[in-house]
Structures are given as C-alpha cells and as structure tokens.
Amino acid sequence: MHTIPVILAVTALSGLYTSSWGAYKDGPWEGFHIQTFPRSVFFSIGIAIFLLIGPADISQRFQSLPLLHIFLLVMGIERMITEVYKACFRDSDQSIFAIPQRMAFFGKLVDSKFLRFITGLLLMSIIVTIPFLTLKVSSFLINTMVAFLTGMFICSGGAYKDAPFEGFSPRKFFRSAIVLAIMSPFIYLLGPVELGFLIYLFGGLERLLVEYYKSYIALSTPGKFRSDLPRIEGAFSRNRHYLHYLAICIMAFVLILYLFSLYSKLSNRS
C-alpha cells in the first residue's frame, strides 16, 4: 500500500501531463495563461484526495493499486470531470470556437444555466459513483471488452460533441476503441482490476496515447477553434517545445511504472 505523499506526487504528474499537452496544443490559438495551466494538476490532486478519504473501503482499494494504475485512473476521471466542468459549469467566451465548448443538444447550444447546472450535477454524480463498482475483471476477454467499450464511449462522446459542427468521419470514429483494444493485453498482464477502476484506467490510457500523438506527432490544429483564427506568436510559441520535452519525461516515467508493476506481478507468481 502506497503512502499518501507518493500517491499525491503521482497524481500531480498525471495532471501535469494533461496540462502540458493542453497548453501545447491550444496555446497558439487561445494564448497561454499561467493561472489556468495547473487546473488539471489541481483537479487530479482533488480526485486523489476524494478517493483517499471517500466512503466505504475505497481508500484502501485505491491505495493498494499499482502506481501506474493510479496515474492512469486519475487521468481518466480528471478528463471526465473537466469535460463536464467546461460544458455545464464554466461560462467563457465562445467566439473563438468553431465547436462550442458549452453544453449542446445535438448541435443546439443549451442557453439555460439552470439546465446546464442540473445536467452537470447529474453527470458528476455518475462520474464519482463509477469507482465504487467493485467487480473484479480477471478474464482476458472481458478486459478487452471493457477496453473497447470504454473507447467506444469516448468515440461516441467526441462524435456527439463535434460532428454537428465539423461533420462525421468514419475513419476517425473508431480510433480510441481500436487503440484501447490493442493496448488492453498490456494492462491485463498486470492482473485483475476492479471494474470501476478499470474503466477510468482505460480512459486515462486513451488520453495518454491519443493526445500525445495528436499534440506532438501529428501536430494537428485543434478543430474546436475557428479556421480563420490567427495564430498567436510570441514567447510561448517560441518555447512551447519544452512542454514536449516534459511530456517525454513523463511518458518515460509511465513506462518505468509499467515495467515495475510487471516485474512485481511476475515476482509474486514465482
């Protein structure tokens, strides 16, 4: 069982990875804001604290997870909470976006703050309930199914949000599901995981890999911004490659966590 400082340090790194690719990808079009940059770090630490002091025996279960699982699990929950926060609770300027970040119903923006607030509360309650699903997934087939279905949820959510504004691309739609299905055996090798944790673990793994590819390899321009939006040049644009170096270091750290978890699993078998 890991100590609380170690868990908080790992979750802070999880949030820092998310903050780094978010700033790297979006900064040239919406600017770099030091006050919002650590938001994912704070959200991640808050999630870890909730799991550490939560009801029932979730604290003990959470602390007993391998550090790799903690890193990915928190990332998955943080991404869900952040998406709900942006859609339902945050009031921000939407003029720079081709795809509004506020809640929409099949492409039609929901203007009612009350309706957005109630929807946000409902979604948040579902998000925080899922980790309490204690059914252990020990079957390779079910593990792969959970990975694929988690990816399909991500695919469907992205299509629901983006397709009314940028069209539907069958080629891109299954990407997250395929990536997670391919990666699921690597997670299976580390042993059984409770369903509530496994869902978010796969969600975090998808974000870790897909966003690294989109942000640092494909160098894709985020489709959420207006196509006529000018690129912001300046000190951040000239130095944002340092965020890529940071992401590489964190990815290397994740690989070390995986190898350590695999070694521990194999050692326990022998």
Contacts in CASP RR format, 6 or more apart in sequence:
PFRMAT RR
TARGET T0000
AUTHOR 0000-0000-0000
METHOD contacts of the structure
MODEL  1
MHTIPVILAVTALSGLYTSSWGAYKDGPWEGFHIQTFPRSVFFSIGIAIF
LLIGPADISQRFQSLPLLHIFLLVMGIERMITEVYKACFRDSDQSIFAIP
QRMAFFGKLVDSKFLRFITGLLLMSIIVTIPFLTLKVSSFLINTMVAFLT
GMFICSGGAYKDAPFEGFSPRKFFRSAIVLAIMSPFIYLLGPVELGFLIY
LFGGLERLLVEYYKSYIALSTPGKFRSDLPRIEGAFSRNRHYLHYLAICI
MAFVLILYLFSLYSKLSNRS
1 60 0 8 1.000
1 63 0 8 1.000
1 64 0 8 1.000
2 63 0 8 1.000
2 67 0 8 1.000
2 70 0 8 1.000
4 52 0 8 1.000
4 63 0 8 1.000
6 67 0 8 1.000
7 48 0 8 1.000
7 52 0 8 1.000
7 62 0 8 1.000
7 63 0 8 1.000
7 67 0 8 1.000
7 70 0 8 1.000
8 45 0 8 1.000
8 48 0 8 1.000
8 49 0 8 1.000
10 67 0 8 1.000
10 70 0 8 1.000
10 71 0 8 1.000
10 74 0 8 1.000
10 257 0 8 1.000
11 44 0 8 1.000
11 45 0 8 1.000
11 47 0 8 1.000
11 48 0 8 1.000
11 70 0 8 1.000
11 71 0 8 1.000
11 74 0 8 1.000
12 41 0 8 1.000
12 44 0 8 1.000
12 45 0 8 1.000
13 71 0 8 1.000
13 250 0 8 1.000
13 253 0 8 1.000
14 44 0 8 1.000
14 70 0 8 1.000
14 71 0 8 1.000
14 72 0 8 1.000
14 74 0 8 1.000
14 75 0 8 1.000
14 78 0 8 1.000
15 40 0 8 1.000
15 41 0 8 1.000
15 43 0 8 1.000
15 44 0 8 1.000
15 74 0 8 1.000
15 75 0 8 1.000
15 78 0 8 1.000
16 38 0 8 1.000
16 40 0 8 1.000
16 41 0 8 1.000
16 246 0 8 1.000
16 250 0 8 1.000
17 75 0 8 1.000
17 208 0 8 1.000
17 247 0 8 1.000
17 250 0 8 1.000
17 251 0 8 1.000
18 40 0 8 1.000
18 44 0 8 1.000
18 75 0 8 1.000
18 78 0 8 1.000
18 79 0 8 1.000
18 207 0 8 1.000
18 211 0 8 1.000
19 37 0 8 1.000
19 38 0 8 1.000
19 39 0 8 1.000
19 40 0 8 1.000
19 41 0 8 1.000
20 243 0 8 1.000
20 246 0 8 1.000
20 247 0 8 1.000
20 250 0 8 1.000
21 211 0 8 1.000
21 212 0 8 1.000
21 215 0 8 1.000
21 216 0 8 1.000
21 243 0 8 1.000
21 247 0 8 1.000
22 211 0 8 1.000
22 215 0 8 1.000
23 32 0 8 1.000
23 37 0 8 1.000
23 240 0 8 1.000
23 243 0 8 1.000
24 215 0 8 1.000
24 216 0 8 1.000
24 240 0 8 1.000
24 243 0 8 1.000
24 244 0 8 1.000
24 247 0 8 1.000
25 211 0 8 1.000
25 214 0 8 1.000
25 215 0 8 1.000
25 220 0 8 1.000
25 222 0 8 1.000
26 222 0 8 1.000
26 225 0 8 1.000
27 232 0 8 1.000
27 236 0 8 1.000
27 237 0 8 1.000
27 240 0 8 1.000
28 231 0 8 1.000
28 232 0 8 1.000
28 236 0 8 1.000
28 237 0 8 1.000
28 240 0 8 1.000
29 96 0 8 1.000
29 221 0 8 1.000
29 222 0 8 1.000
29 225 0 8 1.000
29 229 0 8 1.000
29 231 0 8 1.000
29 232 0 8 1.000
30 96 0 8 1.000
30 225 0 8 1.000
30 232 0 8 1.000
31 232 0 8 1.000
31 236 0 8 1.000
32 236 0 8 1.000
32 240 0 8 1.000
39 82 0 8 1.000
40 78 0 8 1.000
40 82 0 8 1.000
43 78 0 8 1.000
43 81 0 8 1.000
43 82 0 8 1.000
44 74 0 8 1.000
44 75 0 8 1.000
44 78 0 8 1.000
47 74 0 8 1.000
47 77 0 8 1.000
47 78 0 8 1.000
47 81 0 8 1.000
48 70 0 8 1.000
48 74 0 8 1.000
50 128 0 8 1.000
51 58 0 8 1.000
51 59 0 8 1.000
51 62 0 8 1.000
51 131 0 8 1.000
52 59 0 8 1.000
52 62 0 8 1.000
52 63 0 8 1.000
53 59 0 8 1.000
56 132 0 8 1.000
58 131 0 8 1.000
58 132 0 8 1.000
61 134 0 8 1.000
61 194 0 8 1.000
61 197 0 8 1.000
62 70 0 8 1.000
62 131 0 8 1.000
62 197 0 8 1.000
65 73 0 8 1.000
65 193 0 8 1.000
65 197 0 8 1.000
66 190 0 8 1.000
66 257 0 8 1.000
66 260 0 8 1.000
66 261 0 8 1.000
66 264 0 8 1.000
67 257 0 8 1.000
67 260 0 8 1.000
67 261 0 8 1.000
68 190 0 8 1.000
68 254 0 8 1.000
68 257 0 8 1.000
68 258 0 8 1.000
68 260 0 8 1.000
68 261 0 8 1.000
69 190 0 8 1.000
69 193 0 8 1.000
69 197 0 8 1.000
69 201 0 8 1.000
69 261 0 8 1.000
71 254 0 8 1.000
71 257 0 8 1.000
72 200 0 8 1.000
72 201 0 8 1.000
72 202 0 8 1.000
72 203 0 8 1.000
72 204 0 8 1.000
72 205 0 8 1.000
72 208 0 8 1.000
73 131 0 8 1.000
73 197 0 8 1.000
73 200 0 8 1.000
73 201 0 8 1.000
73 204 0 8 1.000
74 200 0 8 1.000
75 203 0 8 1.000
75 204 0 8 1.000
75 207 0 8 1.000
75 208 0 8 1.000
76 200 0 8 1.000
76 201 0 8 1.000
76 203 0 8 1.000
76 204 0 8 1.000
76 207 0 8 1.000
77 127 0 8 1.000
77 131 0 8 1.000
77 200 0 8 1.000
79 203 0 8 1.000
79 204 0 8 1.000
79 207 0 8 1.000
80 127 0 8 1.000
80 200 0 8 1.000
81 124 0 8 1.000
81 127 0 8 1.000
84 120 0 8 1.000
84 123 0 8 1.000
84 124 0 8 1.000
84 127 0 8 1.000
86 92 0 8 1.000
86 101 0 8 1.000
86 102 0 8 1.000
87 101 0 8 1.000
87 102 0 8 1.000
87 103 0 8 1.000
87 116 0 8 1.000
87 120 0 8 1.000
88 103 0 8 1.000
88 116 0 8 1.000
88 117 0 8 1.000
88 119 0 8 1.000
88 120 0 8 1.000
88 123 0 8 1.000
89 116 0 8 1.000
89 117 0 8 1.000
89 120 0 8 1.000
90 101 0 8 1.000
90 102 0 8 1.000
91 113 0 8 1.000
92 101 0 8 1.000
92 102 0 8 1.000
94 100 0 8 1.000
94 101 0 8 1.000
94 102 0 8 1.000
96 225 0 8 1.000
96 226 0 8 1.000
96 229 0 8 1.000
97 224 0 8 1.000
97 225 0 8 1.000
97 226 0 8 1.000
98 165 0 8 1.000
98 166 0 8 1.000
98 223 0 8 1.000
98 224 0 8 1.000
98 225 0 8 1.000
98 226 0 8 1.000
98 227 0 8 1.000
99 161 0 8 1.000
99 162 0 8 1.000
99 165 0 8 1.000
99 166 0 8 1.000
99 223 0 8 1.000
99 224 0 8 1.000
100 109 0 8 1.000
100 165 0 8 1.000
101 224 0 8 1.000
102 109 0 8 1.000
102 110 0 8 1.000
102 116 0 8 1.000
103 109 0 8 1.000
103 110 0 8 1.000
103 116 0 8 1.000
103 119 0 8 1.000
104 110 0 8 1.000
104 161 0 8 1.000
104 164 0 8 1.000
106 160 0 8 1.000
106 164 0 8 1.000
107 164 0 8 1.000
107 165 0 8 1.000
110 116 0 8 1.000
110 119 0 8 1.000
130 196 0 8 1.000
130 199 0 8 1.000
130 200 0 8 1.000
131 196 0 8 1.000
131 197 0 8 1.000
131 200 0 8 1.000
132 196 0 8 1.000
133 194 0 8 1.000
133 195 0 8 1.000
133 196 0 8 1.000
133 199 0 8 1.000
134 194 0 8 1.000
134 195 0 8 1.000
134 196 0 8 1.000
135 194 0 8 1.000
135 195 0 8 1.000
135 196 0 8 1.000
136 192 0 8 1.000
136 193 0 8 1.000
136 194 0 8 1.000
136 195 0 8 1.000
137 143 0 8 1.000
137 146 0 8 1.000
137 192 0 8 1.000
137 193 0 8 1.000
137 194 0 8 1.000
137 195 0 8 1.000
137 198 0 8 1.000
138 191 0 8 1.000
138 192 0 8 1.000
140 185 0 8 1.000
140 188 0 8 1.000
143 184 0 8 1.000
143 187 0 8 1.000
143 188 0 8 1.000
143 193 0 8 1.000
143 198 0 8 1.000
144 181 0 8 1.000
144 184 0 8 1.000
144 185 0 8 1.000
144 188 0 8 1.000
146 184 0 8 1.000
146 195 0 8 1.000
146 198 0 8 1.000
146 199 0 8 1.000
146 202 0 8 1.000
147 180 0 8 1.000
147 181 0 8 1.000
147 183 0 8 1.000
147 184 0 8 1.000
147 187 0 8 1.000
147 202 0 8 1.000
148 177 0 8 1.000
148 180 0 8 1.000
148 181 0 8 1.000
148 184 0 8 1.000
149 177 0 8 1.000
150 177 0 8 1.000
150 180 0 8 1.000
150 199 0 8 1.000
150 202 0 8 1.000
150 203 0 8 1.000
150 206 0 8 1.000
151 176 0 8 1.000
151 177 0 8 1.000
151 179 0 8 1.000
151 180 0 8 1.000
151 202 0 8 1.000
151 203 0 8 1.000
151 206 0 8 1.000
152 174 0 8 1.000
152 176 0 8 1.000
152 177 0 8 1.000
154 176 0 8 1.000
154 177 0 8 1.000
154 203 0 8 1.000
154 206 0 8 1.000
155 173 0 8 1.000
155 174 0 8 1.000
155 175 0 8 1.000
155 176 0 8 1.000
155 177 0 8 1.000
159 168 0 8 1.000
159 173 0 8 1.000
162 223 0 8 1.000
162 224 0 8 1.000
166 223 0 8 1.000
175 210 0 8 1.000
176 206 0 8 1.000
176 210 0 8 1.000
179 206 0 8 1.000
179 209 0 8 1.000
179 210 0 8 1.000
180 202 0 8 1.000
180 203 0 8 1.000
180 205 0 8 1.000
180 206 0 8 1.000
183 205 0 8 1.000
183 209 0 8 1.000
184 202 0 8 1.000
186 258 0 8 1.000
187 193 0 8 1.000
187 198 0 8 1.000
187 201 0 8 1.000
187 202 0 8 1.000
187 205 0 8 1.000
189 262 0 8 1.000
189 265 0 8 1.000
190 258 0 8 1.000
190 261 0 8 1.000
190 262 0 8 1.000
190 265 0 8 1.000
191 265 0 8 1.000
193 201 0 8 1.000
208 251 0 8 1.000
208 254 0 8 1.000
212 247 0 8 1.000
212 251 0 8 1.000
214 220 0 8 1.000
215 247 0 8 1.000
216 244 0 8 1.000
216 247 0 8 1.000
231 237 0 8 1.000
END
